Amino acid sequence: MSGQRRWLKLWSRTVGMPVGLNDKDKPEFLPIPQDDVFKALFFRTFWIVLHILTCGFIIVGNGRVLGFW
C-alpha cells in the first residue's frame, strides 16, 4: 500500500468515513458505494478546513482588537 493511500485511509477513518480498496472491501455499516464515500470524505475535509480557518480568523481578529498584536 502506497504512502498516499495509507494517509487517505487514516484520514478517512479519522473523520468517520472508512474507505476500503473497493466496494467489496467496505465496512459493513456503511450503506453507500466507495465513490460516494470519497465525495463525502472531500466534503467533510472541506468542512473541517473551513472551521479551522474561521477559528483562526476569529482569534486573529480578537487579538488585534484586544491589542495582543
N, C-alpha and C positions, 0 to 999 in steps of 0.2 A: 504494500500500500504506500503510495507516494506521500510526501510530507504535506502537500496541499490537501489531499483527500483526507488525511488524518486530522488536519486542522479543521476542515469543514465538518467532519463527523463530531469532533469535540465541541465546536461552536454550536452546531445544530442541537446537540443534546443539552448544552448549557441553557439555551433559550427555549427548550421544551419541544423541539421539532426533530425527533430522531430520524436520521437519514440512513437508509440501507444501500446496498450496492445495486439493487434492482427492486422491482415490485414484489418479488417473492421473498426478499430478504427484509422487508419492512417489519416493524414491530407489530404485534398482534392487535394492540389497542388503537392503532392509527387507521381510520377508515378511508383515507384518501391516497391516490397514487403518488409515486415518488416525484413526478413532475410538479404536482400541486404542492408537495412538501417543500420543494426548492423555491417555489414562488412565495409560499408562506414564510419561509426562512428569510428570504430577501426583505419582505415587508416588516417582519419583526426586527431584523437587523437595522433597517432604516428607522424604525420607531425608537429603538434604543439609542441610536446615534443622535437622533433629533432631541431626545430627552437630555442626553449628556450635553449637547451644545446649548440647549435652552438654559440648563442649570448653570453652565459656565458663564453665559451672558448675564444671567441674574446676579451671580456672585461678583463679576467684574463691575457691573453697574452699581451695585450696592457698595462695593469697595470704593468706587470713585465718589459716590455721594457721602459716604462716611469719612472720606479723606485718608483711606489706607494707601492709595496710590494715585 
